[in-house]
Amino acid sequence: MRSLAEQTEAELGGTWSVLVRQKRDHVELDRLLRDLETLVDREGPERTPAQEAVLHRIARLVFPHAFAEESVLWPELRRRLPDGEALTLQVEQEHQEVNELWTSLEAGELPLEKRRAALDRLVEVLREDVRDEEDQLLPRLQEAVDERRLRRLGAAWEAVRRTAPTRPHPVVARRPPGNALAALPLTVLDRSRDGLDALARRGPGPLVPAMRRASGALAKGAGRVERVGVLRRGEHPSTHRG
């Protein structure tokens, strides 16, 4: 098998191939992770506006991307490959760790040394995830299906990615049917928060405190949605979080 990193877009099936779309996101993620490392080395682990801006961009790339993988690609691999269960489970565990690390960073209660460790581990596990996907899972998918199927998967993956939740939800199942059932309510809540937070960042203004309170209320709502029992269906015990 050849890693996606070693193949051209034409070899991967062309623009609409899911392999090309995955690889493009991975290239952008690598650039953002390097930006984050540079900022942390220069500024330290404190929550600075520059670091928060890069983390925001990483989140809006990573979480819809992973949600689309778990909804579209990993079920396909489990159907196609005899070892698809083991292959996809490893990546789901990495996704779960990213969700939990991100949640701890967002809480803003970590001492500086623990925040630095969490940031370092976040970068490490995201890079591990890319390598596992580009070197193992996605080349196996490439072997198992033809280019027409890769393009159909690319269209489905892109449609899900564009309408997926944009924030970490470590309590929700990483597999159907739980993640599919969670998609609509969490997407509405997350993207509403994104809009409010973007407006608040443009402040100062008299409405900024109200927008921040509204975003916090939506966050609490998302936390309640996550714990609806049906949204845990399908998950593997190793990605379970109470």
N, C-alpha and C positions, 0 to 999 in steps of 0.2 A: 504494500500500500504506500502511496505517496501522500505526504501531508498536504493540506490545502495551501499551506504557505509556499510550497514549491511549485504550484500549478498556476497557469494563467487563467483569466476569466473564461476564455474560449474552452480550455480544457475542463473547466468546472461546469460547463453547460450554458454559458452566456448570461446576459444581464438578469434575466428572470429566474435563473436557477437559485434555489435556496442556498446552495453552497457559496455562490458569489455574494449574496446578500449577507450571509453570516460573516464571511471573511471581511467585507467592508466594515461591518460593525466592530469586528475585532481590531482592525487597523485603527479605527477611531478611538476605541477603548485604550489601546496601547499608548496613543498620544496623550490622552487625558490622564492616564496613570503616571506617565512621566512628568506631566505638569504638576500633579499632586505631590509626587516625591520631591520635586524641586522646591515647591513651596514649603513643605514640611521641613526639609533640610535648612531652608533659609530662615523661616519664621518660627520654627518649633511647632509642637503639636497643638498650641492654642487654637481656639476657633476664631480664625480671622476672616474678614469678608472675602478675601481672595480664595482661601481654602474652601469656604462654604460655596462659593460660586462654582468651583471645579467639581466639588462633590455633588452639587445639584445637577450638573451636566452628566456626570457619571451615572447618577441614579436614573435620570430620564432616558439614558441609553440602555443600562443594564436590566432594569426590571421589566420593561415591556419585551425586550429581547428574550429574556429567560422565560417569561410567561408564554410567549409564542412557541419556544422550543418545547416546553412541557406540554403544551396543548396540541401541537401539530407534529413535531418531529420525533419525539421520544416514543409516542404510541406507534408510529410507523416503524421505528427500529425494533420495538418489541414484537411487532407482527412479523417482520421480515427475517430477523436473525435469531438463531437458537440461543445465543448468549446475550440477546438484546436486553433482557432484564438486568443482568449484572452490569452491563455497560452503562445503561441509562441511570441505574441507581447511584453509581459513583458520582455522576454529574449532578443528580438531584441533591445528593448530600452536600456537594459544594455550594449549590444554589441556596440550600437551607442555611449553611454557615454564613454566607454573604448576607442573607436576610437578618440573621441574628446579630451579626457584627454591626450592620447598619442601624438596626434598632437601638443598640447600645450607644452608638455614636450620636444618634439623634436625640437621645434622652438628655444629653448634656451634663451628666452627673459623674462622669469618669474623672478620676485624678489624672493629671497630665501624663504621668508615666504609663498609666493604663490606656489612656487615649492614644498615645504614640504606638503602643503595642497593638491596639486594635486597628489603627490605620495601616501599620506595617503588615499585619495579617490579612487585612482586606485586600491590599495590593497583591500579596502573595497568592491568595486563594483565587482571585480573579484571573491571574496569569496562569495558574494551574488549570483552571477551568477552560481557558482558551486552548491550551496545549492538549488537554484531553479531548476536546471537541475536534480540533483541526488535525490532530495526529492519529486519533483512534475512531471516534464515533462517526464523524462525517465522511471520512474515507470509506468506512464500512457501508454507510448509506449509499455512497457513490457506486460501490461495487454491486449493491443489491437491486438498484433500480435504474431505469434508463433515463435519458436526458429529458424526455417529455414529462416523466413523473417528477423529476427534479424541478422543472419549471412550474408544474402544478402545485407542488409543495411550496415553492417560492411565493406563488400568488397567495396561497392560504396563510402561510407564515406572515407575509407582509400585512394581510388584512387583519390578522389577530394582533400583530405588534402595534398597529396604528390605533387600535381600540382597547388596548390592555391597560391594567392598573400600572401606575407610574411610581409606586412606592413599595417599600418592603412590607410583606404580610406573612411573617413566619409561622402563623398559626394555621393558615389555610393549607389544604392538601396540595402537594406538588404534582398530583395526577388527576385525570378525570375519574369520576364526574365532579369531584369537589371543586377543583380549580375552574372548571367550565361554569359551574353554577355561581361561583364567586365573582366571575368576570364582570358582569353588568353592574351590580351594586358598588363594587370596589372601584371600578373604572370611573363611575359617575362621581364618587366621593373624592378620589385622588385628583381627578382633573379639575374638579371644582376648587379643591385646595390649591392646585397649581395656579389657577387664575387669581384667586385671592392673594396668594403669596407674591405673585408677580406684581400685582397692583400695590401691595404693601411695600415692596422693595423700591418702588418709584417715589415713595414719600420723601420728606415729611408732609403730613397733611392731617386734617382733623379726623378723617375716616380710617387712618391707619390702625389705631388700636382696635376699632370695631372689626376691621378685616382680619386682624390677627386672632381676635377672639372667635370669629366665625370659623377660621381655619382650624383652630383648636377643637371647636365643637364637632367639626367634620371628622377630625382625627379620632375623637372619642367614638363617633358613630361607626367609623371603619373598624375600630377595635371590637365593638359589639358585634358587627356583622361577621368578623373573622371567627367568632366563637359559636356561630350557629352550627349545630351538630352535623347537618347534612354537608357542610362545606369541608368536613374532614374525610369524607368518603373517598376511598381509592388510594390513600397515601400509604407509604411503607412505614413501618414502625420507626425506622432509623431517622425519618425526617419529621417525627412527631414532636410538637412543642405544645405544652398545655397552656 
